Amino acid sequence: MSFERDLMPFMRSREGYTGCGAMGCHDAKEPLPPFFSPEDAFGNWQALVTYRDATGRAYVVPCKETAADGYMACNLRYDPTCGKPMPMGHKMKPAELALFDTWLGCGAPFN
C-alpha cells in the first residue's frame, strides 16, 4: 500500500472521476479545506493528516490503526453524519474504499 501510488490517482482527474483537487472542490479556484495539488503527494498527505474541522475533529489521524479515529472513512461512505460526502457526484466502489481503509488501518503513512 502506497499513498503516492495507490491514493494519489484519486486526487487527480481521471476516467470516471473528478479528482479531489479539481472542479473547485479542494483546489485554489474555490477551495474547501483540506487543499490538494494533483502533483504534490507529500503536500496532499500533510493536508490530510493536519486538517481539523471547525469543531477540531481530525480528518485523518496518523499512526493509529483504525480508520474510525478520523472522519475521512465516514466521508467516503456517504454517511450524512460526516458532512459533505466525498467524492462529490458518485460513491466509491468497494475495492476503492478498501484501498483507503487499508491505508488508514496502516496508520495513514506517507509512503
C-alpha positions in Angstrom: 0.0 0.0 0.0 1.5 3.3 -1.0 -0.1 6.7 -0.6 1.6 8.1 -3.7 1.0 5.1 -5.9 -2.5 3.9 -4.7 -4.3 7.0 -3.4 -2.8 10.0 -5.3 -4.7 8.9 -8.5 -7.9 9.8 -6.7 -6.7 13.4 -6.2 -6.2 13.8 -10.0 -8.9 13.8 -12.6 -9.0 10.5 -14.4 -11.5 8.5 -16.3 -14.8 8.4 -14.5 -13.7 10.6 -11.7 -13.2 14.3 -10.9 -10.1 14.5 -8.7 -10.2 15.9 -5.2 -8.3 18.9 -6.3 -10.4 19.6 -9.4 -13.7 21.4 -10.2 -13.2 23.9 -7.4 -13.6 21.4 -4.6 -10.2 21.3 -2.9 -8.1 23.4 -5.3 -7.1 27.1 -5.5 -10.2 28.1 -7.5 -12.8 27.9 -4.8 -11.1 25.9 -2.2 -12.7 23.8 0.6 -10.1 22.6 3.1 -8.1 20.4 3.0 -6.4 21.8 -0.1 -4.8 19.4 -2.7 -2.5 19.7 -5.6 -2.7 17.0 -8.2 1.2 16.8 -8.3 2.2 17.2 -4.7 1.8 13.8 -2.9 3.6 14.9 0.3 1.7 18.2 0.5 -1.6 16.3 0.0 -0.7 13.8 2.7 0.2 16.7 5.0 -3.1 18.4 4.3 -5.0 15.2 5.2 -3.2 14.5 8.4 -3.2 18.1 9.7 -6.8 19.1 8.7 -9.3 19.7 11.5 -12.9 20.7 11.0 -14.5 23.7 12.8 -15.1 21.6 15.9 -11.4 20.4 16.0 -12.2 16.9 14.7 -9.3 15.3 12.8 -9.9 14.2 9.2 -7.1 11.6 9.3 -5.2 10.5 12.4 -1.7 9.3 11.5 -0.1 6.5 13.5 -3.4 4.9 14.5 -4.6 1.5 13.4 -8.2 2.2 12.8 -10.0 4.3 10.2 -12.5 5.4 12.9 -10.0 7.7 14.6 -10.6 10.3 11.9 -13.7 11.0 9.8 -12.3 10.5 6.3 -13.5 6.9 6.1 -17.0 8.1 7.1 -17.0 10.9 4.4 -16.0 8.3 1.7 -19.0 6.2 2.6 -21.6 9.0 2.0 -22.5 8.9 5.7 -24.7 12.0 6.3 -23.2 12.4 9.8 -19.8 13.2 8.3 -20.6 16.4 6.4 -20.5 16.5 2.7 -19.9 13.1 1.1 -16.7 12.5 -0.9 -16.1 12.3 -3.7 -18.9 14.6 -4.8 -21.1 13.2 -7.5 -20.6 9.4 -7.1 -19.9 6.8 -4.5 -16.6 4.9 -4.5 -16.6 1.2 -5.4 -15.9 -1.3 -2.6 -12.4 -2.1 -3.9 -11.6 1.7 -3.9 -12.9 2.1 -0.3 -10.7 -0.9 0.6 -7.6 1.0 -0.5 -8.4 3.9 1.8 -9.3 1.6 4.6 -6.1 -0.3 4.3 -4.1 2.9 4.2 -5.9 4.3 7.3 -5.6 1.0 9.0 -1.8 1.1 8.4 -1.6 4.4 10.3 -2.0 6.7 7.2 1.7 6.7 6.4 3.3 8.8 3.7 5.0 6.2 1.5 
